[in-house]
Amino acid sequence: MQILIRITTMALRYRARLGLAYLTFFASISFSMLVVWLLGEAINRIVITGEEGQLISLGDVERSTLIWMAIALMGASIMRGLFDFARTYTTDSLSQKVAYDVRNDMYDKLQHLSFAFHDKEHTGNLMSKVTADIEAVRRFIMMGLVRSFEVGIRVIAITCILVFLNWELTLMSLAFVPVLVYRSTKVQATMRVLWTRVQE
């Protein structure tokens, strides 16, 4: 836990990039939800009439309604894509900055260690720390520090919307989530053990 706190502290050196990463991912989620809402409105206004289950043809829909719905969907999708790109670029840039700092700190530390340390330490271990371990730090900044919040917020937002629309169907959908979480946790633990063996 202390290691993660230290890595997060290093990321806080670049508060502007970190803040921009959170801002862009909030905007991306907002436009993603907007796209879903617009699709629902399009179905309600264009496909289904006032009587539930009764369909109408597109010829009976006003042309202006179709145009504005298409423009709104296209605009929301484009904005979502732009903010997704901005989020990816910002988080990757932030992770590269932190990885660069870690490499410099490690290189500086190695230069000031005694010759006895270098006599005992295997070159392969040092290379593993310089490459694999620093890459793991970079992935934590990019995937864990920012995108972990994204997954949680998306799940909460989608769950709230589903409960508002139909709570019975929501419960049926969420019944499979614990199984998926359990299986993904098991796979992740297995992969971590295998990756540790490969590094050793």
C-alpha positions in Angstrom: 0.0 0.0 0.0 2.9 2.4 0.8 4.3 1.8 -2.7 1.0 2.8 -4.3 0.9 5.9 -2.1 4.4 6.8 -3.2 3.5 6.3 -6.9 0.4 8.4 -6.5 2.5 11.1 -4.8 4.8 11.1 -7.8 1.8 11.5 -10.1 0.6 14.5 -8.1 3.7 16.3 -9.3 1.8 16.7 -12.6 -1.5 18.0 -11.1 -2.6 19.7 -14.3 -2.3 16.5 -16.4 -4.0 14.4 -13.7 -6.8 16.9 -13.3 -7.2 17.1 -17.1 -7.3 13.3 -17.2 -10.2 13.1 -14.7 -12.0 16.0 -16.4 -11.8 14.3 -19.8 -13.0 11.0 -18.5 -15.9 12.6 -16.7 -16.9 14.3 -20.0 -16.5 11.1 -21.9 -18.8 9.3 -19.5 -21.3 12.1 -19.7 -21.4 11.9 -23.5 -21.6 8.1 -23.4 -24.7 8.4 -21.2 -26.1 11.1 -23.5 -25.7 8.8 -26.5 -27.7 6.1 -24.7 -30.4 8.6 -23.7 -30.7 9.9 -27.2 -31.1 6.4 -28.6 -33.9 5.8 -26.1 -35.6 9.0 -27.1 -35.2 8.1 -30.8 -36.9 4.7 -30.1 -39.7 6.3 -28.1 -40.4 9.2 -30.5 -39.7 7.5 -33.9 -40.4 3.8 -33.6 -43.1 3.6 -30.9 -46.3 5.7 -30.8 -48.3 6.7 -27.8 -49.9 3.2 -27.7 -47.4 0.8 -26.2 -46.0 -1.7 -28.7 -47.6 -0.1 -31.8 -45.0 0.6 -34.5 -45.1 3.4 -37.1 -43.2 3.7 -40.3 -40.5 6.3 -40.9 -42.6 7.9 -43.5 -45.1 9.0 -40.8 -42.3 10.8 -38.8 -41.6 14.5 -39.4 -38.4 15.0 -41.4 -37.2 17.6 -39.0 -37.4 15.1 -36.1 -35.3 12.6 -38.0 -32.7 15.2 -38.9 -32.4 16.6 -35.4 -32.1 13.2 -33.8 -29.4 12.2 -36.3 -27.5 15.4 -35.7 -27.8 15.0 -31.9 -26.6 11.4 -32.0 -23.7 12.2 -34.4 -22.6 15.2 -32.3 -22.7 13.3 -29.0 -20.8 10.4 -30.5 -18.1 12.7 -32.0 -17.7 14.5 -28.6 -17.5 11.1 -26.8 -14.8 10.0 -29.2 -12.8 13.3 -28.8 -12.9 13.1 -25.1 -12.0 9.4 -25.1 -8.9 10.3 -27.2 -8.1 13.2 -24.9 -8.4 11.0 -21.9 -6.2 8.3 -23.4 -3.6 10.8 -24.5 -3.5 12.6 -21.1 -3.3 9.4 -19.0 -0.6 7.9 -21.3 1.4 11.2 -21.2 1.1 11.3 -17.4 2.2 7.7 -17.0 5.2 8.3 -19.3 6.2 11.3 -17.2 6.0 9.3 -13.9 7.9 6.4 -15.5 10.6 8.8 -16.7 11.0 10.2 -13.1 11.2 6.7 -11.7 13.9 5.7 -14.2 15.9 8.8 -13.4 15.6 8.2 -9.6 16.6 4.6 -10.0 19.6 5.4 -12.2 20.7 8.1 -9.7 20.4 5.6 -6.9 22.3 2.9 -8.7 25.2 5.3 -9.3 25.6 6.1 -5.7 25.5 2.5 -4.4 28.7 0.7 -3.3 30.7 -1.7 -5.4 29.8 -4.4 -3.0 26.1 -4.1 -3.9 26.9 -4.4 -7.6 29.1 -7.5 -6.9 26.2 -9.2 -5.1 23.3 -8.1 -7.3 22.6 -9.9 -10.5 22.5 -7.9 -13.6 19.3 -9.6 -14.7 17.5 -8.5 -11.5 18.5 -4.9 -12.2 17.3 -5.1 -15.8 14.0 -6.6 -14.6 13.5 -3.7 -12.2 14.4 -1.1 -14.9 12.1 -2.6 -17.5 9.2 -4.8 -16.1 8.8 -3.1 -12.7 8.8 0.5 -14.1 6.4 -0.7 -16.8 4.1 -1.9 -14.1 4.3 1.5 -12.4 3.4 3.1 -15.7 0.4 0.8 -16.2 -0.8 1.5 -12.7 -0.8 5.3 -13.4 -2.6 4.8 -16.7 -5.0 2.0 -15.8 -5.4 2.0 -12.0 -5.1 5.6 -11.0 -7.6 7.0 -13.5 -9.5 4.2 -15.2 -10.4 2.4 -12.0 -12.6 5.3 -11.1 -14.1 5.3 -14.6 -15.2 1.7 -14.3 -16.8 2.3 -10.9 -18.6 5.5 -12.1 -19.9 3.8 -15.2 -21.3 0.9 -13.3 -23.0 3.1 -10.7 -24.4 5.4 -13.4 -25.7 2.5 -15.6 -27.1 0.7 -12.5 -29.0 3.9 -11.4 -30.5 4.3 -14.9 -31.5 0.7 -15.1 -33.1 0.8 -11.6 -35.0 3.9 -12.6 -36.3 2.2 -15.8 -37.1 -1.3 -14.5 -35.8 -2.5 -11.2 -36.9 -6.1 -11.7 -34.9 -6.4 -14.9 -32.0 -4.7 -13.2 -31.9 -7.3 -10.5 -31.9 -10.1 -13.1 -29.1 -8.5 -15.0 -27.0 -7.9 -11.8 -27.4 -11.4 -10.6 -24.6 -12.5 -12.9 -22.2 -9.8 -11.8 -20.8 -11.6 -8.7 -19.9 -14.6 -10.8 -18.1 -12.5 -13.3 -16.2 -10.6 -10.5 -15.3 -13.9 -8.9 -14.0 -15.5 -12.1 -12.0 -12.3 -13.1 -10.4 -12.2 -9.6 -9.3 -15.8 -9.9 -7.9 -15.3 -13.3 -6.1 -12.1 -12.2 -4.6 -13.9 -9.2 -3.4 -16.8 -11.4 -1.9 -14.4 -14.0 -0.1 -12.5 -11.2 1.5 -15.7 -9.9 2.6 -16.7 -13.5 4.0 -13.3 -14.2 6.0 -13.4 -11.0 7.5 -16.7 -12.0 8.4 -15.4 -15.4 10.2 -12.4 -13.8 12.1 -14.7 -11.4 
